[in-house]
Amino acid sequence: MLVDDLQVVLKVAEFQSIKQAADSLDIRVATASTAVKRVEKHYGIELFVRSTRQLRLSSAGEKYIPRIEQAVITLNQIGQSAQDELNLVDGELRLAVPSDLGRNILLPWLDEFIEEHLKLSIKLNIGDRNTDFYRDPVDVALRYGVPKDSNMFGFKICDVPRILCAAPSYLNKVTPPKHPNDLTKLNGLCYQIRDLVNNTWEFSKGDETFKVKVPSNRVVNDAEIVRRWCVAGYGVATKSVLDMSTDLLTGRVVNLMPEYSPSPKELWLICPSRQLITPAVRLLRDHITQRCQQLLDELRSSGHLV
């Protein structure tokens, strides 16, 4: 009997289904069923009551499943502590990243990281929705914004300026804005989170702040699409300077009204548990921090950032 068998048992107890447990673990149903039988045989107890249509916990299962869960946590902590002591960088790192930053900036950085640590594999989850560490198969997430959950463990990667930008092809068709109020005459490219459309943009200049609601004929829930629309010349957008860095450096977009800056963001690498802060996570943090700083320095030296 292996620790993996116990983890299968916990998944079966969670889903009340061997098939759903197998699907979530990406293993065959027969493999999951055998693992459950192996655990039951080893301890001489029946953890589940089975029928042709359903499966539920037995009285013994209700009593012992919490103990099995605690045992698995303890065994995993022992294994992780042993790896930390040996400073091994191997195994699988399940990482969630934002859509635009992940696809267009982070991917080559991750390629470099894997080439440096050949025993490490990465399972990448790309998307803009907030990661639910208790439901999603993710160990660590790279996200814009300060973590709101005080139970999370995180590392701040860097401060990220945001810019108002547009493609030269769009600016040739309109009067370029000189003040935030001018945006009411332009087409905003807007990002949507759930049902909330981000069409009220805030800018600051010194101690002054300006809020303006922009008209828009394009709204999307994927930040990368906002960037694509912007590069294609469909309007103006407020974006992370990291997301737009390649387009700025190649002249595909222009930083507009730099004296009026949109609210900056912070980039964080977050984990749900201290036990998940492995040597691999620390090395990944250092690698991303270094690459972000180099990119921000390049943007400053080329005049795209103050």
C-alpha positions in Angstrom: 0.0 0.0 0.0 1.3 3.4 -1.0 0.6 7.0 0.1 -0.9 7.4 -3.4 -3.5 4.8 -2.5 -4.6 6.9 0.5 -4.9 9.9 -1.7 -7.2 8.0 -4.0 -9.3 7.0 -1.0 -9.7 10.6 0.0 -10.7 11.6 -3.5 -13.3 8.8 -3.6 -14.7 10.0 -0.2 -14.8 13.6 -1.5 -16.7 12.8 -4.7 -18.6 9.7 -3.5 -17.6 8.2 -6.8 -14.7 6.1 -8.0 -15.1 7.4 -11.6 -15.1 11.1 -10.6 -12.2 10.5 -8.3 -10.2 8.8 -11.1 -11.1 11.6 -13.5 -9.8 14.3 -11.1 -6.6 12.4 -10.5 -6.2 11.6 -14.2 -6.0 7.8 -13.6 -8.0 4.8 -14.9 -11.1 3.8 -12.9 -9.7 0.3 -12.5 -6.5 1.8 -10.9 -8.6 3.9 -8.5 -10.8 0.9 -7.6 -7.7 -1.3 -6.9 -6.2 1.4 -4.7 -9.3 1.5 -2.6 -9.4 -2.3 -2.2 -5.8 -2.3 -1.3 -6.3 0.1 1.5 -9.4 -1.7 2.8 -7.5 -5.0 2.7 -4.5 -3.6 4.5 -6.5 -2.2 7.4 -9.2 -4.9 7.4 -12.1 -2.5 7.2 -14.7 -1.5 4.6 -14.5 2.2 4.1 -17.3 2.4 1.6 -20.8 0.9 1.1 -21.2 0.1 -2.6 -24.4 -0.5 -4.6 -25.0 -0.7 -8.3 -25.8 2.9 -8.6 -24.0 4.7 -5.8 -21.2 4.7 -3.2 -21.2 6.2 0.2 -19.0 6.1 3.3 -19.5 3.3 5.8 -19.6 3.9 9.5 -15.9 2.9 9.6 -15.3 5.3 6.7 -16.9 8.2 8.5 -14.6 7.4 11.5 -11.3 6.8 9.7 -11.4 9.0 6.6 -10.5 12.2 8.7 -7.6 10.2 10.3 -6.4 9.1 6.8 -6.5 12.7 5.6 -4.4 13.8 8.6 -2.0 10.9 8.0 -1.5 11.9 4.3 -0.8 15.5 5.3 1.8 14.4 7.8 3.4 12.0 5.3 3.6 14.6 2.6 5.1 17.1 5.1 7.8 14.6 6.0 8.6 14.0 2.3 8.6 17.7 1.6 10.9 18.5 4.6 13.3 15.8 3.4 13.4 17.4 0.0 13.9 20.8 1.4 16.8 19.6 3.5 18.5 18.1 0.4 17.6 21.2 -1.6 16.2 19.1 -4.4 14.5 20.8 -7.3 12.4 18.1 -9.0 8.9 16.8 -9.3 5.9 18.7 -10.7 5.1 22.4 -10.1 1.5 23.3 -10.8 1.5 27.0 -11.7 -1.4 29.4 -12.5 -0.7 32.6 -14.4 -2.7 35.5 -15.9 -3.7 35.0 -19.6 -1.8 37.9 -21.2 1.3 37.9 -19.0 1.4 34.1 -19.1 1.2 33.6 -22.9 3.2 36.5 -24.1 5.9 37.2 -21.5 6.2 34.3 -19.0 6.4 31.3 -21.4 10.0 31.9 -22.6 11.0 32.6 -19.0 9.5 29.2 -17.9 11.3 27.5 -20.8 14.6 28.9 -19.4 13.7 27.8 -15.9 12.9 24.2 -17.0 16.2 24.0 -19.0 18.1 25.0 -15.9 16.3 22.4 -13.7 15.8 19.3 -15.9 14.3 17.2 -13.1 11.5 19.7 -12.7 8.2 19.6 -14.7 5.6 22.4 -14.9 1.9 22.0 -15.3 0.6 25.4 -16.4 -2.9 26.8 -15.8 -3.5 30.0 -17.8 -6.5 32.3 -17.1 -7.6 35.5 -15.5 -10.0 34.2 -12.8 -8.9 34.1 -9.2 -7.4 30.7 -8.3 -9.3 28.6 -5.9 -6.5 26.5 -4.3 -8.9 24.2 -2.7 -10.7 23.3 -5.9 -8.1 23.9 -8.7 -5.1 21.6 -9.3 -2.7 24.4 -8.5 0.2 24.7 -6.1 1.3 28.3 -6.7 -0.2 31.3 -8.6 1.3 34.4 -10.2 -1.3 37.2 -9.9 -1.7 40.9 -10.2 -2.8 42.6 -6.9 -2.1 42.2 -3.2 -3.5 38.8 -1.9 -6.7 39.5 0.0 -6.7 36.2 2.0 -4.5 36.6 5.1 -4.1 32.8 5.2 -2.1 32.8 1.9 1.7 32.9 1.8 3.1 35.2 -0.8 6.1 36.8 -2.3 5.9 40.3 -3.9 7.7 40.1 -7.3 7.6 43.8 -8.2 5.5 47.0 -8.6 3.9 47.1 -12.0 3.1 50.5 -13.6 0.0 50.6 -15.8 -0.4 52.7 -18.9 -3.0 54.1 -21.3 -2.0 52.9 -24.7 -3.2 52.6 -28.4 -1.8 51.6 -31.7 -0.5 54.3 -34.2 -3.1 53.1 -36.7 -5.9 54.1 -34.2 -4.3 57.4 -33.3 -4.1 58.3 -37.0 -7.9 58.2 -37.1 -8.6 60.2 -33.9 -7.4 63.2 -31.9 -4.9 61.8 -29.4 -6.0 62.5 -25.8 -4.2 65.1 -23.7 -6.4 64.9 -20.6 -8.4 62.0 -19.1 -11.6 63.8 -20.0 -10.7 63.4 -23.7 -11.3 59.7 -23.4 -15.0 60.2 -23.6 -14.6 60.8 -27.3 -12.6 57.6 -27.9 -13.3 53.9 -27.9 -12.3 52.1 -24.8 -11.3 48.4 -24.9 -12.7 47.0 -21.7 -12.0 44.0 -19.5 -14.8 42.3 -17.7 -14.6 40.3 -14.4 -17.7 38.2 -14.0 -20.5 40.8 -14.5 -18.4 43.9 -13.7 -17.2 45.8 -16.8 -14.1 47.9 -16.1 -15.2 50.9 -18.1 -14.5 53.6 -15.4 -10.8 54.4 -15.6 -8.9 56.3 -12.9 -5.8 58.4 -13.4 -3.6 60.4 -11.1 -1.3 63.4 -11.6 0.4 64.5 -8.5 -2.2 64.8 -5.8 -5.1 65.0 -8.3 -7.2 62.0 -9.3 -9.5 61.8 -12.3 -12.2 59.2 -13.0 -13.7 58.9 -16.5 -16.3 56.5 -17.9 -15.2 55.5 -21.4 -17.6 54.5 -24.2 -16.8 51.0 -25.6 -17.9 48.7 -28.4 -15.6 45.9 -27.3 -15.7 44.1 -23.9 -14.1 40.7 -23.0 -13.2 38.6 -20.0 -9.7 37.7 -21.3 -7.0 40.3 -20.8 -5.0 39.0 -23.7 -7.9 39.9 -26.1 -7.8 43.5 -24.8 -4.2 43.6 -25.8 -4.8 42.1 -29.3 -7.6 44.6 -29.9 -5.4 47.4 -28.8 -2.5 46.3 -31.1 -5.0 45.9 -34.0 -6.1 49.5 -33.7 -9.6 49.2 -32.3 -9.3 51.7 -29.5 -7.4 52.7 -26.3 -6.7 50.4 -23.3 -5.3 50.6 -19.8 -2.9 47.7 -19.3 0.0 46.5 -17.3 3.3 47.7 -18.7 4.6 44.2 -18.5 1.7 42.9 -20.6 2.4 45.6 -23.3 6.2 45.6 -23.0 6.9 43.8 -26.3 4.4 46.0 -28.2 5.9 49.2 -26.7 9.5 48.2 -27.5 8.5 47.3 -31.1 6.4 50.4 -31.6 3.1 48.5 -32.1 1.5 50.6 -29.4 2.2 54.1 -27.9 2.1 55.1 -24.2 -0.5 57.9 -24.1 -0.6 60.8 -21.5 2.3 59.4 -19.4 1.9 62.4 -17.0 -1.6 61.0 -16.1 -0.9 57.5 -14.8 -3.5 54.8 -14.2 -3.3 53.1 -10.7 -0.3 50.8 -10.6 -0.5 47.1 -9.5 1.7 44.7 -7.7 2.7 41.3 -9.0 2.7 38.5 -6.4 3.6 34.8 -6.3 1.2 33.2 -3.8 0.8 29.8 -2.2 -2.0 28.4 0.0 0.3 26.8 2.5 3.8 27.3 3.8 4.5 23.6 3.0 4.2 24.4 -0.7 7.0 27.0 -0.6 9.6 24.5 -1.9 13.1 25.2 -3.2 11.5 25.1 -6.7 9.0 27.8 -5.8 11.8 30.0 -4.3 13.9 29.6 -7.4 11.0 30.3 -9.6 10.3 33.5 -7.6 13.9 34.6 -8.0 13.9 33.8 -11.7 10.6 35.8 -12.4 11.7 38.7 -10.2 15.0 39.0 -12.1 13.3 38.8 -15.5 10.7 41.4 -14.5 13.3 43.8 -13.2 15.3 43.4 -16.4 12.2 44.1 -18.5 11.2 47.2 -16.5 14.8 48.5 -16.7 14.7 48.0 -20.5 11.4 49.9 -20.8 12.9 52.8 -18.7 16.1 53.0 -20.6 14.2 53.1 -23.9 12.0 56.0 -22.7 8.7 54.1 -22.4 8.7 54.5 -18.6 9.7 57.4 -16.5 
